[in-house]
Amino acid sequence: MKTLKIIAICLIVIGTAAIGYSIHGMQKIRRAHEAVDFFTSPFSDVPVGEDVSKRLHARVNEYDLPVTLLLGGIASTVAGAAIFYYSRKK
């Protein structure tokens, strides 16, 4: 029983850390999109500028690790909470 509680607490801590890191990563991606918009907006009237903007946004969107971490963190936290709940004495 005690080992299960330790595992559950570790899963909860790791899941919470993964959620926090993923939120931080998503904020960095949002700021990168804003920076692309800021630097390419003066050239948006030109077809080449519009193409560059689309390519840069696509390049920023390639970083999907925060979304994966968010899903993994949620799953880990829920699993840890379930193990902790069901491992308590009755």
LOGU-477168 format. One line per 2 residues: number of its first residue (from 1); their letters; for each residue x, y, z of C-alpha. Coordinates in steps of 0.1 Angstrom, whole numbers. Layout:
# residues N
NUM) A) X:Y:Z | ...
END
This chain:
# residues 90
1) MK) 0:0:0 | 27:24:9
3) TL) 46:18:-23 | 14:26:-44
5) KI) 10:59:-26 | 46:69:-33
7) IA) 41:60:-69 | 8:79:-70
9) IC) 24:110:-55 | 53:108:-80
11) LI) 29:106:-109 | 10:136:-96
13) VI) 41:156:-92 | 55:146:-126
15) GT) 22:153:-142 | 18:187:-126
17) AA) 54:196:-137 | 46:185:-173
19) IG) 15:206:-173 | 33:237:-161
21) YS) 62:232:-186 | 37:227:-215
23) IH) 18:259:-205 | 51:277:-206
25) GM) 60:263:-240 | 26:272:-254
27) QK) 31:308:-242 | 65:309:-260
29) IR) 49:297:-292 | 22:323:-289
31) RA) 49:350:-285 | 67:336:-315
33) HE) 36:340:-336 | 32:375:-324
35) AV) 68:383:-333 | 63:368:-368
37) DF) 32:390:-372 | 51:421:-360
39) FT) 80:417:-383 | 61:406:-414
41) SP) 31:429:-411 | 48:458:-430
43) FS) 53:434:-460 | 19:418:-460
45) DV) 8:438:-490 | 35:422:-512
47) PV) 28:385:-522 | 63:375:-512
49) GE) 58:390:-478 | 26:371:-473
51) DV) 43:338:-484 | 72:344:-459
53) SK) 47:351:-431 | 28:318:-439
55) RL) 61:299:-440 | 73:313:-407
57) HA) 40:306:-390 | 41:270:-403
59) RV) 77:267:-390 | 66:278:-355
61) NE) 37:254:-356 | 61:225:-360
63) YD) 69:226:-323 | 41:204:-309
65) LP) 60:192:-278 | 39:214:-254
67) VT) 7:198:-266 | 21:163:-261
69) LL) 34:173:-227 | 0:187:-217
71) LG) -18:155:-227 | 8:134:-209
73) GI) 7:156:-178 | -30:154:-176
75) AS) -30:116:-180 | -2:112:-154
77) TV) -20:135:-129 | -53:117:-133
79) AG) -36:83:-130 | -17:93:-99
81) AA) -49:107:-83 | -68:75:-91
83) IF) -40:53:-77 | -38:74:-46
85) YY) -76:73:-41 | -80:36:-46
87) SR) -49:27:-25 | -61:42:7
89) KK) -73:20:35 | -109:11:36
END
